[in-house]
């Protein structure tokens, strides 16, 4: 068997990363289609806000920045404007 070239190693890494990315995306798509409608139907706005407060208080700042970026990346223009119109700490993050 031959030695892997840098291109071979790159292709192996890219394939592994693509597979790794597919698993959480499938989970998140399912969560968005199934869980979020149920949560909206069976919980109050105050309960939803308390989950957000818990996330902010219990998540390292660097992780919050990543999550915030991911939210903005997937948001449509109206959602993005809503998020960015939030309190100053949200805008600063």
JOWOBEL-V444002 format. One line per field, one symbol per residue. phi: phi as a letter, one per 40 degrees, with the letter a starting at -180 (. if undefined). A space follows every 10 residues. Layout:
# JOWOBEL-V444002
phi->???
This chain:
# JOWOBEL-V444002
phi->.ccccccccc cccccccccc cccccccccc cccbcccccc cbbccccccc ccccdccbbd dccccccccc ccccccdccc ccccccdddc ccd
